[in-house]
Amino acid sequence: MTVARGVARAFARATQALRRVVGAPDYETYLAHSRAHHPGAPVMSRQAFFEARLAQRYEKPGSRCC
């Protein structure tokens, strides 16, 4: 593995971890999961994925301050 490839991989993992911490959906992880566990099934577009995750996040009842 080249140094540049190692740095790129580390950056991608750090970005993914940061997204998990702040609760941002990760489209690439969704695609990888869909390909691995649901081959042949249609996948959402990037826009549809983010809209579905946003709706899912705010439709959940729970305790919130605002």
N, C-alpha and C positions, 0 to 999 in steps of 0.2 A: 504494500500500500504506500502510495506517495504521501508526502507531508501535506500537500494541498488537499488530497482526498480525505486524510485523517482530520484535518481542520474542518473541512466541510461537513463531515459526519458528526463531529463533536458539536458544531454549531447547530446542525439540524436536531440533534438530541436535546440540546439546551433550549432551543426554541420550543420543541414539543413539551418539555417539562414546564417551561414558563406558561405555555397555553393551558396546561392542566391546572396549574396553581391559580390562574386568574379565571378559569372556567370557560375559556374560549374553545369552541369546537375545532377539531383537527380533521380536515377533509381528507388528507392523505392517509391517515390512520383508518378512517372510514372506508376508503377505497381498498386498502390492503385487507381489512377484515372482510369486506364484501367478496373480494376475489377468492380469499382463502376458505371462507365458510359458506358462501352462497354463489358458487360459480354458475354462470349462465343467467342469473337473475339480473334484472335491470338495476342500474344504480342512479341515484339522484345527481342532477347537475350540481355544480358548486353553489350556485345561487339557491337552488331548492334545498340543498343540505343546510345552508346557513339559516334560511327562513324556517325550516322545520326545527332546528335546534333552538332558535330564538323563541318560537312559539312554545316549544316544550319547556323551556326554562321559565317562562312567565305564566304558563298555565298551571303550574304546580302550586297547590295551596301550601302555605307554610307561614311561619312567623317571620315577618319582616318589619323593619322599623318604618319603611316608607312605601 
